Amino acid sequence: MSLPGKIFSFAVMLCLLGGIHYYIARRIYQCIIHIFPNINSGLYTGVSVLTVCVIFLGFARSLLPFPAALKSILGSISSYWMGILIYLLLFLVLADVILFLGAIINVIPKPITAHIRFFSGLLSVLMAVGTVGYGIYNASHLKLVSYDVQIEKKILKSEINMVLISDLHLGAVNSEQRLARMVQHINELHPDVVCIAGDIFDNDYYAICDPDKAVNEFKRINSTYGVYAALGNHDGGKTLREMLHFLERSDVKVLNDQYTVLDNRLILAGRLDGSPIGGFEGMSRSDFAEVIREADMGLPVVVMDHNPANIDEYGYDVDLILSGHTHRGQVFPGSLFTRAMFTADYGHYQRDSESAHVIVTSGVGTWGMPMRVGTNCEIVQVKLH
């Protein structure tokens, strides 16, 4: 995108965020003034400006010359606030729509009284707080999801027990707190192979609080054939080399448009993401036919491709595609948007009986908001027959 285009996009985003914050602050002010009638009316304008600034500082923290501790604080505040913002907006708009319709059909008096506005605003705030609280609690738990996949076109010598995870977003709020439990749950499944389908990092390697501890957690994973990963769109940028060194230290084998053969039983390929944030230092996504050109296509082929938007790139020679990226929308109503955007945004999908099976996980971590509403942080077990 050109510089004028970036400036325009930034201005549009700033206006949108500013308008949303102004609306929310004004509606909450209507509640507060009902109790404290002498409060200054300029309060909600000041609050709007302050919260918009905090969000921008939080999400742009990796670009700013701030101490690591300050970056972490800004990241936490902006991440939690973004979740609160979504549900305040959702419930306040819903309340205003109900009041508007109620006034039209004469169920609610016109003009709408300050008393009614107060209670509608208070109820909206309480519902937002309750939803956010549940979302934070739910995101702290890991769920197990299992799929049985029968390969019809090729012979698999024996069942392969695969574990799929994606979207760890190491460096995001609370991302490192779930690592130990994640490894424990993986080991309890006794996997033959562990596949990480991208977004291991959250754009910036240095956002990880304790890299050495995280490395040791990854090294505790027990798997017959090892741990393999493909890079996602958040796994690039200025600290790519540090990310790759981290994975090497962690005994995680990265497949950058490469494949490996597992015990002459299975071909496992990993794809580079097509739209990395900050790039992959000159590496770019290749045509899959070139990636797999020298492989024995008589073996079952499993592909790790972070973004499920790419599934139409694969022909009938691929048997299983493992993806993440969508988070299944992470927080409601996000799932409605991912369902509309992707052919397969979550779960098991197969276009027809001859095409590849596709499994899309909602991810083991969270991006941005450290919460899950209507979705789960999950570990996926795939029994391949």
C-alpha positions in Angstrom: 0.0 0.0 0.0 1.3 3.5 -0.9 2.0 6.1 1.8 -1.1 8.2 0.9 -3.1 5.0 1.1 -1.7 4.2 4.5 -2.4 7.7 5.8 -6.0 7.5 4.5 -6.5 4.1 6.1 -5.1 5.4 9.4 -7.4 8.4 9.3 -10.5 6.3 8.6 -9.6 3.9 11.4 -9.0 6.9 13.8 -12.3 8.4 12.9 -14.2 5.1 13.3 -12.6 4.4 16.7 -13.1 7.9 17.8 -16.8 7.9 16.9 -17.3 4.5 18.7 -15.6 5.8 21.8 -17.5 9.0 21.8 -20.8 7.2 21.5 -20.0 4.8 24.3 -18.7 7.5 26.6 -21.7 9.7 25.9 -24.1 6.9 26.7 -22.3 6.1 30.0 -22.3 9.8 30.8 -26.1 9.8 30.5 -26.1 7.2 33.2 -23.6 9.0 35.5 -25.4 12.3 35.2 -28.6 10.7 36.5 -26.7 10.1 39.8 -24.3 13.0 39.7 -26.1 15.9 37.9 -23.3 18.4 38.4 -20.6 16.4 36.6 -18.8 18.2 33.7 -20.3 17.4 30.2 -16.8 17.5 28.7 -15.8 14.4 30.6 -16.9 11.9 28.0 -15.0 13.8 25.3 -11.8 13.6 27.3 -12.4 9.9 28.1 -12.9 9.2 24.4 -9.6 10.8 23.4 -7.7 9.1 26.2 -9.0 5.6 25.4 -8.4 5.9 21.7 -4.8 7.0 22.4 -4.3 4.0 24.7 -5.5 1.5 22.1 -3.3 2.9 19.4 -0.2 3.0 21.7 -1.0 -0.6 22.8 -1.3 -2.1 19.3 1.6 -0.1 17.9 3.9 -0.8 20.9 6.3 -3.0 19.0 7.2 0.1 16.8 7.7 2.4 19.7 11.0 3.0 21.7 9.4 2.2 25.0 10.9 0.0 27.8 9.7 -3.6 27.6 7.7 -3.3 30.9 5.8 -0.3 29.5 5.1 -2.0 26.3 3.7 -5.0 28.2 1.4 -2.7 30.3 0.1 -0.9 27.2 -0.5 -4.2 25.5 -2.5 -5.6 28.4 -4.6 -2.5 28.8 -5.4 -2.1 25.1 -6.1 -5.9 24.7 -8.6 -6.0 27.6 -10.2 -2.7 26.6 -10.8 -3.8 23.0 -12.9 -6.7 24.3 -14.8 -4.4 26.7 -15.3 -1.9 23.9 -16.9 -4.5 21.6 -19.5 -5.6 24.1 -20.2 -2.1 25.4 -20.9 -1.1 21.8 -23.0 -4.2 21.1 -25.2 -4.0 24.2 -25.6 -0.2 24.1 -26.6 -0.2 20.4 -29.0 -3.0 21.1 -30.5 -1.1 24.0 -30.9 2.1 21.8 -32.5 0.1 19.0 -35.0 -1.4 21.5 -35.7 2.1 22.9 -36.2 3.5 19.4 -38.6 0.7 18.4 -40.4 0.9 21.7 -41.0 4.6 21.2 -42.3 4.1 17.7 -44.9 1.5 18.8 -45.7 3.6 22.0 -44.5 1.0 24.4 -41.9 3.5 25.7 -42.9 7.2 26.3 -41.7 9.9 23.9 -39.4 11.7 24.4 -37.4 8.9 26.2 -36.9 9.9 29.8 -33.5 10.2 31.6 -34.7 7.6 34.0 -35.2 5.0 31.2 -31.9 6.0 29.5 -30.2 5.4 32.9 -31.5 1.9 33.4 -31.0 0.9 29.8 -27.3 2.1 30.0 -26.7 0.5 33.4 -28.1 -2.9 32.1 -25.9 -2.7 29.0 -22.8 -2.0 31.1 -23.6 -4.9 33.5 -24.2 -7.3 30.5 -20.9 -6.2 28.9 -19.0 -6.7 32.1 -20.5 -10.1 32.6 -19.8 -11.2 29.0 -16.2 -10.0 29.2 -15.7 -11.8 32.6 -17.0 -15.0 31.1 -14.8 -14.6 28.0 -11.6 -14.1 30.1 -12.5 -17.2 32.2 -13.3 -19.3 29.1 -10.1 -18.4 27.4 -8.1 -19.8 30.4 -9.3 -23.3 29.7 -8.2 -25.7 27.0 -10.7 -28.0 25.2 -9.9 -31.3 23.4 -11.5 -31.8 20.0 -11.1 -35.2 18.1 -11.6 -36.1 14.5 -11.4 -39.5 12.7 -10.2 -39.1 9.1 -10.4 -42.1 6.7 -8.1 -41.9 3.7 -9.8 -43.7 0.9 -7.4 -43.1 -2.1 -4.1 -44.3 -0.6 -3.0 -47.0 1.7 -1.9 -46.0 5.2 0.1 -48.8 6.8 -1.4 -48.2 10.3 -3.3 -45.5 12.1 -1.4 -42.3 12.8 -2.3 -40.3 15.9 -1.8 -36.6 15.1 -2.1 -33.6 17.3 -2.9 -30.2 15.7 -2.4 -26.8 17.4 -2.2 -23.3 16.0 -2.4 -19.6 16.8 -0.4 -19.7 20.1 0.4 -16.0 19.6 3.3 -16.1 22.0 3.8 -12.6 23.3 0.1 -11.8 23.5 -1.6 -11.3 26.8 -1.7 -14.5 28.9 -0.1 -16.5 26.0 2.7 -18.0 28.1 0.5 -19.0 31.0 -1.2 -21.8 29.1 2.0 -23.3 27.6 2.6 -25.8 30.5 -1.0 -27.0 30.4 -0.9 -27.2 26.6 2.2 -29.5 26.7 0.6 -31.7 29.4 -2.6 -32.2 27.4 -0.6 -33.0 24.2 1.5 -35.6 26.0 -1.5 -37.2 27.5 -2.7 -37.9 23.9 0.6 -39.8 23.1 0.9 -38.4 19.6 2.8 -39.9 16.7 3.4 -36.3 15.4 2.5 -32.8 16.5 1.7 -30.2 13.9 1.7 -26.5 14.6 -0.3 -24.7 11.8 1.1 -21.2 12.1 0.9 -18.0 14.2 3.3 -19.3 16.9 4.3 -15.8 17.6 2.4 -12.5 17.9 4.5 -10.4 15.4 7.3 -9.6 17.8 9.7 -12.2 19.3 10.7 -9.7 22.0 7.1 -9.5 23.3 7.7 -13.0 24.9 8.3 -12.4 28.6 10.4 -15.5 29.2 11.7 -17.1 26.0 13.9 -19.7 27.8 11.0 -21.0 29.9 8.9 -21.2 26.7 11.7 -23.2 24.9 11.8 -25.6 27.8 8.1 -26.2 27.7 8.2 -27.0 23.9 11.1 -29.4 24.5 8.9 -31.4 27.0 6.5 -32.4 24.1 6.7 -36.2 23.6 6.0 -37.3 20.0 7.1 -40.3 18.1 8.1 -38.4 14.9 8.6 -35.0 16.5 7.0 -31.6 16.3 6.6 -29.7 12.9 5.4 -26.2 12.2 4.4 -24.0 9.3 4.7 -20.2 9.6 1.6 -18.0 9.8 1.0 -14.4 8.9 2.0 -13.3 12.4 5.3 -15.2 12.3 7.3 -12.7 10.2 8.7 -9.3 10.4 11.8 -7.8 11.9 12.4 -10.6 14.4 11.9 -13.5 12.0 15.5 -14.8 12.6 14.9 -14.7 16.4 11.6 -16.6 15.9 13.3 -19.3 13.8 16.2 -19.6 16.3 13.6 -20.0 19.1 11.9 -22.9 17.2 15.2 -24.5 16.5 16.1 -24.4 20.2 12.6 -25.8 21.0 13.2 -28.9 18.7 10.4 -27.7 16.4 11.1 -28.4 12.8 9.9 -25.6 10.5 8.7 -26.6 7.0 9.0 -23.5 4.8 7.4 -24.7 1.6 9.1 -28.0 2.3 8.1 -31.6 3.1 9.3 -34.5 5.1 8.5 -38.2 5.0 7.5 -39.8 8.3 8.9 -43.3 8.6 7.9 -44.0 4.9 4.3 -43.8 6.1 3.2 -40.2 5.4 4.3 -37.1 3.6 4.0 -34.0 5.8 4.3 -30.6 4.1 4.4 -27.1 5.5 3.5 -23.9 3.6 4.6 -20.4 4.0 1.8 -18.0 4.6 1.0 -15.8 1.6 0.5 -12.6 3.5 3.0 -12.3 6.3 3.0 -9.2 8.4 6.4 -7.6 7.8 7.5 -10.3 5.3 9.7 -13.4 5.6 13.0 -11.7 4.7 12.7 -12.5 1.0 11.1 -15.9 1.3 7.8 -16.2 -0.6 5.2 -18.8 -1.1 5.9 -21.3 -3.9 3.6 -23.2 -6.1 2.6 -26.4 -4.3 3.4 -28.6 -7.3 7.0 -27.3 -7.1 7.1 -28.0 -3.3 6.0 -31.6 -3.7 7.7 -32.3 -7.1 10.1 -34.9 -5.9 7.8 -36.6 -3.4 6.5 -40.2 -3.6 2.8 -39.4 -4.2 1.9 -43.0 -3.5 2.0 -42.0 0.2 -0.7 -40.1 2.0 -0.1 -36.3 1.9 -0.8 -34.0 4.8 -0.3 -30.2 4.4 0.0 -27.6 7.1 -1.3 -24.3 5.6 -2.1 -21.6 8.2 -4.9 -19.9 6.2 -7.9 -22.0 5.1 -8.6 -19.5 2.4 -5.9 -21.5 0.4 -7.6 -24.9 0.3 -8.7 -24.5 -3.3 -5.0 -24.5 -4.3 -4.8 -28.2 -3.7 -5.8 -31.0 -6.0 -6.8 -34.6 -5.4 -3.3 -35.7 -4.6 -3.5 -34.1 -1.2 -5.3 -36.1 1.5 -5.5 -33.8 4.5 -5.1 -30.0 5.1 -4.5 -28.6 8.6 -5.2 -25.0 9.1 -6.0 -22.3 11.8 -6.0 -18.5 11.4 -9.7 -17.9 11.8 -9.9 -18.4 15.6 -13.5 -19.2 14.6 -14.1 -15.4 15.2 -12.8 -15.8 18.8 -15.6 -13.6 20.3 -19.2 -13.5 19.2 -20.4 -12.2 16.8 -17.0 -12.8 15.1 -18.0 -16.3 14.2 -20.7 -14.9 11.9 -18.1 -13.0 9.9 -15.6 -15.9 9.6 -18.4 -18.3 8.5 -19.2 -15.8 5.7 -15.6 -15.2 4.7 -14.2 -18.8 4.6 -15.5 -21.9 2.9 -14.2 -23.8 5.9 -13.8 -21.5 9.0 -13.8 -24.3 11.6 -14.0 -28.0 12.1 -14.0 -30.8 9.4 -14.8 -30.0 5.8 -14.5 -32.0 2.5 -15.8 -30.6 -0.8 -16.5 -34.0 -2.2 -15.5 -37.6 -1.6 -12.4 -37.3 -3.8 -11.0 -34.0 -2.5 -8.8 -33.4 0.6 -10.2 -33.5 4.1 -9.8 -30.1 5.7 -9.5 -29.5 9.5 -9.5 -25.9 10.8 -8.9 -25.4 14.4 -10.0 -22.3 16.4 -6.5 -22.2 17.9 -4.9 -22.8 21.2 -4.4 -19.2 22.1 -6.0 -15.8 21.6 -5.1 -12.7 19.5 -5.7 -9.2 20.8 -8.5 -9.7 23.3 -7.5 -12.3 25.9 -11.0 -13.8 25.8 -13.2 -16.3 24.1 -17.0 -15.9 23.8 -18.8 -18.6 21.8 -15.5 -20.3 20.9 -12.8 -22.2 22.7 -9.0 -22.5 23.0 -8.5 -26.0 21.8 -6.1 -28.8 21.1 -7.1 -31.1 18.2 -6.5 -34.8 17.9 -6.7 -36.3 14.4 -6.7 -40.0 14.1 -5.7 -40.8 10.5 -6.7 -44.2 9.1 
